[in-house]
């Protein structure tokens, strides 16, 4: 990427925007940074960039008038916002921060991981397996460490490993991972996309520049969705030209699938046929996590790790915080923190893990992202004793669920936890799996999960007195 002598606009001064601006400055560009927010926390970043020669404006209220050669847009910038409209009207190239950072190291083999759910777990699994087996890498992108930071620090690895969101894929031009993973596609971010189809097609952009020598590793259900949308994919010039491998915890037709408690592979594309991993050895629970393991095994074996080594590393992997994480047992009641469940399908996967027989108290609700909360009727009616609903969606969820499960409205997460603690008995589960994002009441899903853990600790101390 040639930046010298160019005028580059960076839209958004979050971590990815900051990294992109620093990278552009390092390569001699004249840099303009705009952010619609004027939060105090951004002032320090703005001061750092101004000291390096950038022009920075916070609290932008109208379309900037500066003409630029290249615009780098942060994933949080929505198309209808002031800066989103600037990107559409500014002229010149518009790139996502992912594409901009990657362009400085595109010669390095890349694994890209996208999908609605499971991206982070799959990326972390890949990182563990590669790093333990002589192929050092650094997980970057949507996982929290910007791709531009990797380029800025000139960290050169044998393989780059990126977690990729749909927002980052909206403005790619040449981004081409040699191995592209698609974990699944279920409804999400409908507050940003006009329809599920638009979200679906944006996810598929990860395959758009791949060639015949590249690999696509695709969850079976998502692969069937792709086959059902061939016409739309052609219209968007998304053609799967790569070598394709499918995987599934449920469908035996997939190349990698479950058989008698083992992850097995059918031998296609020259990879070893037969039993790869006894799932009893894994610390991760649930079919969705088995699929995350499958995707990571395939990606890392394709990258040069032996099947035996990849499986040995996978069994060491511990569940990450806020993902179906057991945070306490109080008087025989298990408390599970699944705060990362920010959409309905993630909550479905969590409910499939809990015992049948109405033994679960489900805490759900949060910011409204435009979801239909239906489709959980079977699990609600057979596994959930009561649903305790919080946040701005609580009344809407109640209307959709009350025919299938007893619903109670709570004014706070703390109130919800205490209600569940008063009613749950030994052998039952209290599950925080919100099916919504956290930003109506909390700073992030992690903040929500940490508070849940704190409230469980308070319950434990009070019950021990």
Beta strands, then each sheet from edge to edge (+ up, - down):
strand 1: 7-11
strand 2: 30-35
strand 3: 55-58
strand 4: 70-73
strand 5: 93-96
strand 6: 109-114
strand 7: 139-141
strand 8: 159-163
strand 9: 179-182
strand 10: 215-219
strand 11: 243-247
strand 12: 256-259
strand 13: 262-265
strand 14: 274-278
strand 15: 325-330
strand 16: 333-337
strand 17: 360-364
strand 18: 384-389
strand 19: 407-409
strand 20: 429-432
sheet 1: 3+ 2+ 1+ 4+ 5+
sheet 2: 7+ 8+ 6+ 9+ 10+ 11+
sheet 3: 12+ 13- 14+
sheet 4: 15+ 16- 20- 17- 18- 19-
end
